[in-house]
């Protein structure tokens, strides 16, 4: 996915705005070496958001006698 930055965006703000999470910031930094010149990004810069890693579902258990 490609996202265009808005005025005064940061990489973590772009991650949160597009995906609702910031835990993939390291992957976004690795995919966008052109965006590492400044912590505040200029508007109109294209940022590549890599595919999210698959999260294993959490298996819940039921206790019959508690």
PDB file of N, H, CA, C and O in Angstrom:
ATOM      1  N   UNK A   1       0.846  -1.148   0.000  1.00  0.00           N
ATOM      2  CA  UNK A   1       0.000   0.000   0.000  1.00  0.00           C
ATOM      3  C   UNK A   1       0.906   1.231   0.000  1.00  0.00           C
ATOM      4  O   UNK A   1       1.956   1.231   0.642  1.00  0.00           O
ATOM      5  N   UNK A   2       0.508   2.260  -0.707  1.00  0.00           N
ATOM      6  H   UNK A   2      -0.345   2.261  -1.229  1.00  0.00           H
ATOM      7  CA  UNK A   2       1.245   3.509  -0.739  1.00  0.00           C
ATOM      8  C   UNK A   2       0.366   4.619  -0.188  1.00  0.00           C
ATOM      9  O   UNK A   2      -0.806   4.732  -0.547  1.00  0.00           O
ATOM     10  N   UNK A   3       0.943   5.441   0.691  1.00  0.00           N
ATOM     11  H   UNK A   3       1.895   5.349   0.983  1.00  0.00           H
ATOM     12  CA  UNK A   3       0.225   6.538   1.337  1.00  0.00           C
ATOM     13  C   UNK A   3       0.967   7.831   1.045  1.00  0.00           C
ATOM     14  O   UNK A   3       2.197   7.853   1.049  1.00  0.00           O
ATOM     15  N   UNK A   4       0.236   8.904   0.793  1.00  0.00           N
ATOM     16  H   UNK A   4      -0.764   8.886   0.790  1.00  0.00           H
ATOM     17  CA  UNK A   4       0.838  10.213   0.580  1.00  0.00           C
ATOM     18  C   UNK A   4       0.773  11.001   1.876  1.00  0.00           C
ATOM     19  O   UNK A   4      -0.279  11.080   2.509  1.00  0.00           O
ATOM     20  N   UNK A   5       1.894  11.581   2.269  1.00  0.00           N
ATOM     21  H   UNK A   5       2.749  11.517   1.755  1.00  0.00           H
ATOM     22  CA  UNK A   5       1.955  12.295   3.548  1.00  0.00           C
ATOM     23  C   UNK A   5       1.219  13.621   3.481  1.00  0.00           C
ATOM     24  O   UNK A   5       1.044  14.215   2.418  1.00  0.00           O
ATOM     25  N   UNK A   6       0.801  14.055   4.647  1.00  0.00           N
ATOM     26  H   UNK A   6       0.944  13.572   5.511  1.00  0.00           H
ATOM     27  CA  UNK A   6       0.185  15.364   4.819  1.00  0.00           C
ATOM     28  C   UNK A   6       1.205  16.262   5.503  1.00  0.00           C
ATOM     29  O   UNK A   6       2.254  15.792   5.944  1.00  0.00           O
ATOM     30  N   UNK A   7       0.904  17.532   5.590  1.00  0.00           N
ATOM     31  H   UNK A   7       0.052  17.914   5.232  1.00  0.00           H
ATOM     32  CA  UNK A   7       1.833  18.482   6.199  1.00  0.00           C
ATOM     33  C   UNK A   7       2.126  18.089   7.644  1.00  0.00           C
ATOM     34  O   UNK A   7       1.212  17.763   8.402  1.00  0.00           O
ATOM     35  N   UNK A   8       3.411  18.119   8.025  1.00  0.00           N
ATOM     36  H   UNK A   8       4.153  18.384   7.409  1.00  0.00           H
ATOM     37  CA  UNK A   8       3.906  17.822   9.374  1.00  0.00           C
ATOM     38  C   UNK A   8       3.679  16.382   9.822  1.00  0.00           C
ATOM     39  O   UNK A   8       3.609  16.123  11.023  1.00  0.00           O
ATOM     40  N   UNK A   9       3.564  15.447   8.894  1.00  0.00           N
ATOM     41  H   UNK A   9       3.621  15.658   7.918  1.00  0.00           H
ATOM     42  CA  UNK A   9       3.430  14.031   9.244  1.00  0.00           C
ATOM     43  C   UNK A   9       4.762  13.469   9.722  1.00  0.00           C
ATOM     44  O   UNK A   9       5.827  13.975   9.368  1.00  0.00           O
ATOM     45  N   UNK A  10       4.687  12.424  10.524  1.00  0.00           N
ATOM     46  H   UNK A  10       3.822  12.013  10.811  1.00  0.00           H
ATOM     47  CA  UNK A  10       5.832  11.606  10.896  1.00  0.00           C
ATOM     48  C   UNK A  10       5.506  10.180  10.481  1.00  0.00           C
ATOM     49  O   UNK A  10       4.349   9.860  10.209  1.00  0.00           O
ATOM     50  N   UNK A  11       6.514   9.325  10.431  1.00  0.00           N
ATOM     51  H   UNK A  11       7.454   9.585  10.652  1.00  0.00           H
ATOM     52  CA  UNK A  11       6.254   7.946  10.004  1.00  0.00           C
ATOM     53  C   UNK A  11       5.307   7.223  10.955  1.00  0.00           C
ATOM     54  O   UNK A  11       4.440   6.472  10.509  1.00  0.00           O
ATOM     55  N   UNK A  12       5.461   7.440  12.255  1.00  0.00           N
ATOM     56  H   UNK A  12       6.165   8.051  12.618  1.00  0.00           H
ATOM     57  CA  UNK A  12       4.556   6.765  13.177  1.00  0.00           C
ATOM     58  C   UNK A  12       3.136   7.312  13.059  1.00  0.00           C
ATOM     59  O   UNK A  12       2.179   6.563  13.254  1.00  0.00           O
ATOM     60  N   UNK A  13       2.976   8.592  12.748  1.00  0.00           N
ATOM     61  H   UNK A  13       3.754   9.200  12.590  1.00  0.00           H
ATOM     62  CA  UNK A  13       1.630   9.150  12.553  1.00  0.00           C
ATOM     63  C   UNK A  13       0.979   8.573  11.304  1.00  0.00           C
ATOM     64  O   UNK A  13      -0.225   8.316  11.292  1.00  0.00           O
ATOM     65  N   UNK A  14       1.762   8.369  10.259  1.00  0.00           N
ATOM     66  H   UNK A  14       2.740   8.577  10.268  1.00  0.00           H
ATOM     67  CA  UNK A  14       1.236   7.751   9.037  1.00  0.00           C
ATOM     68  C   UNK A  14       0.790   6.322   9.321  1.00  0.00           C
ATOM     69  O   UNK A  14      -0.274   5.899   8.867  1.00  0.00           O
ATOM     70  N   UNK A  15       1.607   5.572  10.078  1.00  0.00           N
ATOM     71  H   UNK A  15       2.471   5.916  10.446  1.00  0.00           H
ATOM     72  CA  UNK A  15       1.236   4.197  10.435  1.00  0.00           C
ATOM     73  C   UNK A  15      -0.060   4.164  11.231  1.00  0.00           C
ATOM     74  O   UNK A  15      -0.941   3.347  10.964  1.00  0.00           O
ATOM     75  N   UNK A  16      -0.171   5.049  12.201  1.00  0.00           N
ATOM     76  H   UNK A  16       0.545   5.713  12.417  1.00  0.00           H
ATOM     77  CA  UNK A  16      -1.369   5.050  13.046  1.00  0.00           C
ATOM     78  C   UNK A  16      -2.596   5.484  12.261  1.00  0.00           C
ATOM     79  O   UNK A  16      -3.676   4.923  12.444  1.00  0.00           O
ATOM     80  N   UNK A  17      -2.444   6.483  11.385  1.00  0.00           N
ATOM     81  H   UNK A  17      -1.567   6.939  11.236  1.00  0.00           H
ATOM     82  CA  UNK A  17      -3.582   6.969  10.611  1.00  0.00           C
ATOM     83  C   UNK A  17      -4.080   5.930   9.617  1.00  0.00           C
ATOM     84  O   UNK A  17      -5.287   5.808   9.406  1.00  0.00           O
ATOM     85  N   UNK A  18      -3.163   5.174   8.999  1.00  0.00           N
ATOM     86  H   UNK A  18      -2.183   5.273   9.170  1.00  0.00           H
ATOM     87  CA  UNK A  18      -3.582   4.217   7.981  1.00  0.00           C
ATOM     88  C   UNK A  18      -3.946   2.849   8.535  1.00  0.00           C
ATOM     89  O   UNK A  18      -4.855   2.196   8.023  1.00  0.00           O
ATOM     90  N   UNK A  19      -3.240   2.405   9.584  1.00  0.00           N
ATOM     91  H   UNK A  19      -2.501   2.936  10.000  1.00  0.00           H
ATOM     92  CA  UNK A  19      -3.438   1.041  10.091  1.00  0.00           C
ATOM     93  C   UNK A  19      -4.001   0.977  11.504  1.00  0.00           C
ATOM     94  O   UNK A  19      -4.487  -0.067  11.939  1.00  0.00           O
ATOM     95  N   UNK A  20      -3.932   2.106  12.226  1.00  0.00           N
ATOM     96  H   UNK A  20      -3.537   2.954  11.873  1.00  0.00           H
ATOM     97  CA  UNK A  20      -4.416   2.103  13.601  1.00  0.00           C
ATOM     98  C   UNK A  20      -3.431   1.493  14.579  1.00  0.00           C
ATOM     99  O   UNK A  20      -3.806   1.136  15.696  1.00  0.00           O
ATOM    100  N   UNK A  21      -2.166   1.367  14.169  1.00  0.00           N
ATOM    101  H   UNK A  21      -1.862   1.656  13.262  1.00  0.00           H
ATOM    102  CA  UNK A  21      -1.151   0.791  15.049  1.00  0.00           C
ATOM    103  C   UNK A  21       0.224   1.310  14.648  1.00  0.00           C
ATOM    104  O   UNK A  21       0.428   1.738  13.512  1.00  0.00           O
ATOM    105  N   UNK A  22       1.160   1.271  15.583  1.00  0.00           N
ATOM    106  H   UNK A  22       0.994   0.923  16.506  1.00  0.00           H
ATOM    107  CA  UNK A  22       2.512   1.754  15.303  1.00  0.00           C
ATOM    108  C   UNK A  22       3.579   0.702  15.548  1.00  0.00           C
ATOM    109  O   UNK A  22       4.769   1.007  15.475  1.00  0.00           O
ATOM    110  N   UNK A  23       3.186  -0.508  15.832  1.00  0.00           N
ATOM    111  H   UNK A  23       2.219  -0.756  15.892  1.00  0.00           H
ATOM    112  CA  UNK A  23       4.180  -1.540  16.135  1.00  0.00           C
ATOM    113  C   UNK A  23       4.933  -2.040  14.902  1.00  0.00           C
ATOM    114  O   UNK A  23       5.863  -2.834  15.038  1.00  0.00           O
ATOM    115  N   UNK A  24       4.555  -1.597  13.707  1.00  0.00           N
ATOM    116  H   UNK A  24       3.798  -0.952  13.596  1.00  0.00           H
ATOM    117  CA  UNK A  24       5.265  -2.013  12.496  1.00  0.00           C
ATOM    118  C   UNK A  24       6.184  -0.908  11.978  1.00  0.00           C
ATOM    119  O   UNK A  24       6.605  -0.944  10.822  1.00  0.00           O
ATOM    120  N   UNK A  25       6.496   0.066  12.821  1.00  0.00           N
ATOM    121  H   UNK A  25       6.154   0.095  13.760  1.00  0.00           H
ATOM    122  CA  UNK A  25       7.294   1.217  12.388  1.00  0.00           C
ATOM    123  C   UNK A  25       8.656   0.789  11.848  1.00  0.00           C
ATOM    124  O   UNK A  25       9.163   1.414  10.917  1.00  0.00           O
ATOM    125  N   UNK A  26       9.254  -0.248  12.401  1.00  0.00           N
ATOM    126  H   UNK A  26       8.842  -0.756  13.157  1.00  0.00           H
ATOM    127  CA  UNK A  26      10.563  -0.706  11.919  1.00  0.00           C
ATOM    128  C   UNK A  26      10.475  -1.188  10.471  1.00  0.00           C
ATOM    129  O   UNK A  26      11.365  -0.904   9.669  1.00  0.00           O
ATOM    130  N   UNK A  27       9.411  -1.914  10.132  1.00  0.00           N
ATOM    131  H   UNK A  27       8.688  -2.145  10.783  1.00  0.00           H
ATOM    132  CA  UNK A  27       9.218  -2.371   8.756  1.00  0.00           C
ATOM    133  C   UNK A  27       8.997  -1.195   7.809  1.00  0.00           C
ATOM    134  O   UNK A  27       9.487  -1.204   6.679  1.00  0.00           O
ATOM    135  N   UNK A  28       8.267  -0.195   8.261  1.00  0.00           N
ATOM    136  H   UNK A  28       7.869  -0.187   9.178  1.00  0.00           H
ATOM    137  CA  UNK A  28       8.006   0.995   7.439  1.00  0.00           C
ATOM    138  C   UNK A  28       9.301   1.780   7.217  1.00  0.00           C
ATOM    139  O   UNK A  28       9.544   2.264   6.111  1.00  0.00           O
ATOM    140  N   UNK A  29      10.124   1.909   8.239  1.00  0.00           N
ATOM    141  H   UNK A  29       9.927   1.515   9.137  1.00  0.00           H
ATOM    142  CA  UNK A  29      11.415   2.595   8.095  1.00  0.00           C
ATOM    143  C   UNK A  29      12.298   1.860   7.095  1.00  0.00           C
ATOM    144  O   UNK A  29      12.925   2.493   6.245  1.00  0.00           O
ATOM    145  N   UNK A  30      12.355   0.535   7.183  1.00  0.00           N
ATOM    146  H   UNK A  30      11.846   0.021   7.873  1.00  0.00           H
ATOM    147  CA  UNK A  30      13.174  -0.248   6.256  1.00  0.00           C
ATOM    148  C   UNK A  30      12.689  -0.134   4.813  1.00  0.00           C
ATOM    149  O   UNK A  30      13.494  -0.224   3.886  1.00  0.00           O
ATOM    150  N   UNK A  31      11.392   0.062   4.611  1.00  0.00           N
ATOM    151  H   UNK A  31      10.738   0.135   5.364  1.00  0.00           H
ATOM    152  CA  UNK A  31      10.828   0.158   3.268  1.00  0.00           C
ATOM    153  C   UNK A  31      10.905   1.565   2.687  1.00  0.00           C
ATOM    154  O   UNK A  31      10.644   1.755   1.499  1.00  0.00           O
ATOM    155  N   UNK A  32      11.264   2.569   3.518  1.00  0.00           N
ATOM    156  H   UNK A  32      11.476   2.415   4.483  1.00  0.00           H
ATOM    157  CA  UNK A  32      11.239   3.959   3.068  1.00  0.00           C
ATOM    158  C   UNK A  32      12.495   4.711   3.473  1.00  0.00           C
ATOM    159  O   UNK A  32      12.440   5.654   4.263  1.00  0.00           O
ATOM    160  N   UNK A  33      13.620   4.290   2.931  1.00  0.00           N
ATOM    161  H   UNK A  33      13.665   3.525   2.289  1.00  0.00           H
ATOM    162  CA  UNK A  33      14.875   4.958   3.276  1.00  0.00           C
ATOM    163  C   UNK A  33      14.897   6.412   2.801  1.00  0.00           C
ATOM    164  O   UNK A  33      15.648   7.224   3.341  1.00  0.00           O
ATOM    165  N   UNK A  34      14.089   6.746   1.802  1.00  0.00           N
ATOM    166  H   UNK A  34      13.480   6.086   1.362  1.00  0.00           H
ATOM    167  CA  UNK A  34      14.028   8.119   1.308  1.00  0.00           C
ATOM    168  C   UNK A  34      13.345   9.071   2.290  1.00  0.00           C
ATOM    169  O   UNK A  34      13.424  10.287   2.121  1.00  0.00           O
ATOM    170  N   UNK A  35      12.681   8.541   3.303  1.00  0.00           N
ATOM    171  H   UNK A  35      12.617   7.553   3.441  1.00  0.00           H
ATOM    172  CA  UNK A  35      11.938   9.372   4.245  1.00  0.00           C
ATOM    173  C   UNK A  35      12.660   9.567   5.566  1.00  0.00           C
ATOM    174  O   UNK A  35      12.050  10.008   6.541  1.00  0.00           O
ATOM    175  N   UNK A  36      13.949   9.248   5.619  1.00  0.00           N
ATOM    176  H   UNK A  36      14.444   8.890   4.828  1.00  0.00           H
ATOM    177  CA  UNK A  36      14.683   9.315   6.873  1.00  0.00           C
ATOM    178  C   UNK A  36      15.518  10.578   7.030  1.00  0.00           C
ATOM    179  O   UNK A  36      16.297  10.689   7.977  1.00  0.00           O
ATOM    180  N   UNK A  37      15.369  11.529   6.117  1.00  0.00           N
ATOM    181  H   UNK A  37      14.736  11.439   5.348  1.00  0.00           H
ATOM    182  CA  UNK A  37      16.152  12.763   6.192  1.00  0.00           C
ATOM    183  C   UNK A  37      15.757  13.635   7.369  1.00  0.00           C
ATOM    184  O   UNK A  37      16.603  14.316   7.949  1.00  0.00           O
ATOM    185  N   UNK A  38      14.494  13.622   7.725  1.00  0.00           N
ATOM    186  H   UNK A  38      13.807  13.068   7.255  1.00  0.00           H
ATOM    187  CA  UNK A  38      13.983  14.491   8.781  1.00  0.00           C
ATOM    188  C   UNK A  38      12.881  13.755   9.529  1.00  0.00           C
ATOM    189  O   UNK A  38      12.170  12.952   8.924  1.00  0.00           O
ATOM    190  N   UNK A  39      12.716  14.005  10.831  1.00  0.00           N
ATOM    191  H   UNK A  39      13.293  14.658  11.321  1.00  0.00           H
ATOM    192  CA  UNK A  39      11.632  13.332  11.557  1.00  0.00           C
ATOM    193  C   UNK A  39      10.241  13.810  11.113  1.00  0.00           C
ATOM    194  O   UNK A  39       9.271  13.055  11.181  1.00  0.00           O
ATOM    195  N   UNK A  40      10.151  15.066  10.659  1.00  0.00           N
ATOM    196  H   UNK A  40      10.939  15.679  10.604  1.00  0.00           H
ATOM    197  CA  UNK A  40       8.894  15.603  10.152  1.00  0.00           C
ATOM    198  C   UNK A  40       8.954  15.539   8.630  1.00  0.00           C
ATOM    199  O   UNK A  40       9.871  16.082   8.015  1.00  0.00           O
ATOM    200  N   UNK A  41       7.979  14.878   8.033  1.00  0.00           N
ATOM    201  H   UNK A  41       7.234  14.437   8.533  1.00  0.00           H
ATOM    202  CA  UNK A  41       7.984  14.640   6.597  1.00  0.00           C
ATOM    203  C   UNK A  41       7.306  15.777   5.842  1.00  0.00           C
ATOM    204  O   UNK A  41       6.365  16.385   6.353  1.00  0.00           O
ATOM    205  N   UNK A  42       7.774  16.068   4.638  1.00  0.00           N
ATOM    206  H   UNK A  42       8.538  15.574   4.223  1.00  0.00           H
ATOM    207  CA  UNK A  42       7.091  17.079   3.831  1.00  0.00           C
ATOM    208  C   UNK A  42       5.783  16.522   3.283  1.00  0.00           C
ATOM    209  O   UNK A  42       5.622  15.307   3.165  1.00  0.00           O
ATOM    210  N   UNK A  43       4.860  17.400   2.952  1.00  0.00           N
ATOM    211  H   UNK A  43       4.991  18.386   3.047  1.00  0.00           H
ATOM    212  CA  UNK A  43       3.589  16.928   2.397  1.00  0.00           C
ATOM    213  C   UNK A  43       3.809  16.444   0.970  1.00  0.00           C
ATOM    214  O   UNK A  43       4.667  16.962   0.256  1.00  0.00           O
ATOM    215  N   UNK A  44       3.037  15.460   0.565  1.00  0.00           N
ATOM    216  H   UNK A  44       2.340  15.040   1.146  1.00  0.00           H
ATOM    217  CA  UNK A  44       3.102  14.922  -0.782  1.00  0.00           C
ATOM    218  C   UNK A  44       4.131  13.829  -0.993  1.00  0.00           C
ATOM    219  O   UNK A  44       4.307  13.372  -2.122  1.00  0.00           O
ATOM    220  N   UNK A  45       4.814  13.397   0.051  1.00  0.00           N
ATOM    221  H   UNK A  45       4.672  13.769   0.968  1.00  0.00           H
ATOM    222  CA  UNK A  45       5.814  12.334  -0.056  1.00  0.00           C
ATOM    223  C   UNK A  45       5.097  10.985  -0.029  1.00  0.00           C
ATOM    224  O   UNK A  45       4.229  10.756   0.813  1.00  0.00           O
ATOM    225  N   UNK A  46       5.461  10.102  -0.944  1.00  0.00           N
ATOM    226  H   UNK A  46       6.166  10.288  -1.627  1.00  0.00           H
ATOM    227  CA  UNK A  46       4.833   8.779  -0.979  1.00  0.00           C
ATOM    228  C   UNK A  46       5.568   7.840  -0.032  1.00  0.00           C
ATOM    229  O   UNK A  46       6.788   7.694  -0.107  1.00  0.00           O
ATOM    230  N   UNK A  47       4.813   7.207   0.856  1.00  0.00           N
ATOM    231  H   UNK A  47       3.822   7.326   0.917  1.00  0.00           H
ATOM    232  CA  UNK A  47       5.338   6.267   1.841  1.00  0.00           C
ATOM    233  C   UNK A  47       4.751   4.897   1.534  1.00  0.00           C
ATOM    234  O   UNK A  47       3.538   4.740   1.396  1.00  0.00           O
ATOM    235  N   UNK A  48       5.633   3.908   1.430  1.00  0.00           N
ATOM    236  H   UNK A  48       6.618   4.035   1.543  1.00  0.00           H
ATOM    237  CA  UNK A  48       5.198   2.529   1.189  1.00  0.00           C
ATOM    238  C   UNK A  48       4.952   1.847   2.530  1.00  0.00           C
ATOM    239  O   UNK A  48       5.832   1.806   3.391  1.00  0.00           O
ATOM    240  N   UNK A  49       3.758   1.321   2.693  1.00  0.00           N
ATOM    241  H   UNK A  49       3.043   1.354   1.994  1.00  0.00           H
ATOM    242  CA  UNK A  49       3.402   0.559   3.890  1.00  0.00           C
ATOM    243  C   UNK A  49       3.449  -0.924   3.513  1.00  0.00           C
ATOM    244  O   UNK A  49       2.638  -1.377   2.705  1.00  0.00           O
ATOM    245  N   UNK A  50       4.392  -1.689   4.090  1.00  0.00           N
ATOM    246  H   UNK A  50       5.051  -1.321   4.746  1.00  0.00           H
ATOM    247  CA  UNK A  50       4.475  -3.115   3.751  1.00  0.00           C
ATOM    248  C   UNK A  50       3.272  -3.891   4.303  1.00  0.00           C
ATOM    249  O   UNK A  50       2.553  -3.421   5.184  1.00  0.00           O
ATOM    250  N   UNK A  51       3.085  -5.076   3.761  1.00  0.00           N
ATOM    251  H   UNK A  51       3.669  -5.458   3.045  1.00  0.00           H
ATOM    252  CA  UNK A  51       1.999  -5.932   4.236  1.00  0.00           C
ATOM    253  C   UNK A  51       2.212  -6.269   5.701  1.00  0.00           C
ATOM    254  O   UNK A  51       3.341  -6.459   6.154  1.00  0.00           O
ATOM    255  N   UNK A  52       1.118  -6.338   6.426  1.00  0.00           N
ATOM    256  H   UNK A  52       0.201  -6.183   6.058  1.00  0.00           H
ATOM    257  CA  UNK A  52       1.186  -6.660   7.845  1.00  0.00           C
ATOM    258  C   UNK A  52       1.531  -8.124   8.046  1.00  0.00           C
ATOM    259  O   UNK A  52       1.056  -8.981   7.301  1.00  0.00           O
ATOM    260  N   UNK A  53       2.347  -8.419   9.038  1.00  0.00           N
ATOM    261  H   UNK A  53       2.733  -7.723   9.643  1.00  0.00           H
ATOM    262  CA  UNK A  53       2.631  -9.827   9.336  1.00  0.00           C
ATOM    263  C   UNK A  53       1.367 -10.517   9.866  1.00  0.00           C
ATOM    264  O   UNK A  53       0.545  -9.911  10.552  1.00  0.00           O
ATOM    265  N   UNK A  54       1.248 -11.767   9.533  1.00  0.00           N
ATOM    266  H   UNK A  54       1.917 -12.259   8.975  1.00  0.00           H
ATOM    267  CA  UNK A  54       0.091 -12.536   9.997  1.00  0.00           C
ATOM    268  C   UNK A  54       0.201 -12.757  11.501  1.00  0.00           C
ATOM    269  O   UNK A  54       1.247 -13.154  12.014  1.00  0.00           O
ATOM    270  N   UNK A  55      -0.891 -12.494  12.185  1.00  0.00           N
ATOM    271  H   UNK A  55      -1.740 -12.171  11.768  1.00  0.00           H
ATOM    272  CA  UNK A  55      -0.943 -12.682  13.634  1.00  0.00           C
ATOM    273  C   UNK A  55      -1.701 -13.969  13.910  1.00  0.00           C
ATOM    274  O   UNK A  55      -2.806 -14.171  13.406  1.00  0.00           O
ATOM    275  N   UNK A  56      -1.105 -14.828  14.707  1.00  0.00           N
ATOM    276  H   UNK A  56      -0.208 -14.663  15.116  1.00  0.00           H
ATOM    277  CA  UNK A  56      -1.779 -16.070  15.054  1.00  0.00           C
ATOM    278  C   UNK A  56      -2.941 -15.767  15.990  1.00  0.00           C
ATOM    279  O   UNK A  56      -2.780 -15.010  16.947  1.00  0.00           O
ATOM    280  N   UNK A  57      -4.103 -16.342  15.729  1.00  0.00           N
ATOM    281  H   UNK A  57      -4.234 -16.957  14.951  1.00  0.00           H
ATOM    282  CA  UNK A  57      -5.228 -16.109  16.629  1.00  0.00           C
ATOM    283  C   UNK A  57      -4.973 -16.726  18.001  1.00  0.00           C
ATOM    284  O   UNK A  57      -4.339 -17.775  18.118  1.00  0.00           O
ATOM    285  N   UNK A  58      -5.464 -16.074  19.004  1.00  0.00           N
ATOM    286  H   UNK A  58      -5.978 -15.222  18.908  1.00  0.00           H
ATOM    287  CA  UNK A  58      -5.304 -16.566  20.368  1.00  0.00           C
ATOM    288  C   UNK A  58      -6.410 -17.563  20.649  1.00  0.00           C
ATOM    289  O   UNK A  58      -7.596 -17.261  20.513  1.00  0.00           O
ATOM    290  N   UNK A  59      -6.001 -18.752  21.041  1.00  0.00           N
ATOM    291  H   UNK A  59      -5.038 -18.998  21.152  1.00  0.00           H
ATOM    292  CA  UNK A  59      -6.971 -19.794  21.340  1.00  0.00           C
ATOM    293  C   UNK A  59      -7.421 -19.634  22.796  1.00  0.00           C
ATOM    294  O   UNK A  59      -6.609 -19.673  23.720  1.00  0.00           O
ATOM    295  N   UNK A  60      -8.700 -19.457  22.973  1.00  0.00           N
ATOM    296  H   UNK A  60      -9.360 -19.425  22.222  1.00  0.00           H
ATOM    297  CA  UNK A  60      -9.232 -19.308  24.323  1.00  0.00           C
ATOM    298  C   UNK A  60      -9.675 -20.659  24.862  1.00  0.00           C
ATOM    299  O   UNK A  60     -10.149 -21.517  24.116  1.00  0.00           O
ATOM    300  N   UNK A  61      -9.517 -20.829  26.133  1.00  0.00           N
ATOM    301  H   UNK A  61      -9.132 -20.133  26.739  1.00  0.00           H
ATOM    302  CA  UNK A  61      -9.940 -22.076  26.769  1.00  0.00           C
ATOM    303  C   UNK A  61     -11.084 -21.773  27.730  1.00  0.00           C
ATOM    304  O   UNK A  61     -11.192 -20.680  28.286  1.00  0.00           O
ATOM    305  N   UNK A  62     -11.900 -22.747  27.896  1.00  0.00           N
ATOM    306  H   UNK A  62     -11.812 -23.634  27.444  1.00  0.00           H
ATOM    307  CA  UNK A  62     -13.038 -22.633  28.802  1.00  0.00           C
ATOM    308  C   UNK A  62     -12.811 -23.579  29.963  1.00  0.00           C
ATOM    309  O   UNK A  62     -12.525 -24.759  29.761  1.00  0.00           O
ATOM    310  N   UNK A  63     -12.936 -23.072  31.167  1.00  0.00           N
ATOM    311  H   UNK A  63     -13.169 -22.113  31.331  1.00  0.00           H
ATOM    312  CA  UNK A  63     -12.819 -23.903  32.360  1.00  0.00           C
ATOM    313  C   UNK A  63     -14.226 -24.258  32.820  1.00  0.00           C
ATOM    314  O   UNK A  63     -15.049 -23.380  33.082  1.00  0.00           O
ATOM    315  N   UNK A  64     -14.485 -25.540  32.912  1.00  0.00           N
ATOM    316  H   UNK A  64     -13.816 -26.253  32.700  1.00  0.00           H
ATOM    317  CA  UNK A  64     -15.823 -25.968  33.331  1.00  0.00           C
ATOM    318  C   UNK A  64     -16.050 -25.751  34.823  1.00  0.00           C
ATOM    319  O   UNK A  64     -17.140 -25.366  35.245  1.00  0.00           O
ATOM    320  N   UNK A  65     -15.017 -26.000  35.611  1.00  0.00           N
ATOM    321  H   UNK A  65     -14.131 -26.313  35.268  1.00  0.00           H
ATOM    322  CA  UNK A  65     -15.150 -25.812  37.047  1.00  0.00           C
ATOM    323  C   UNK A  65     -14.144 -24.768  37.494  1.00  0.00           C
ATOM    324  O   UNK A  65     -12.935 -24.979  37.393  1.00  0.00           O
ATOM    325  N   UNK A  66     -14.623 -23.683  37.969  1.00  0.00           N
ATOM    326  H   UNK A  66     -15.605 -23.512  38.051  1.00  0.00           H
ATOM    327  CA  UNK A  66     -13.743 -22.612  38.402  1.00  0.00           C
ATOM    328  C   UNK A  66     -13.870 -22.323  39.860  1.00  0.00           C
ATOM    329  O   UNK A  66     -13.186 -21.439  40.376  1.00  0.00           O
TER     330      UNK A  66
END
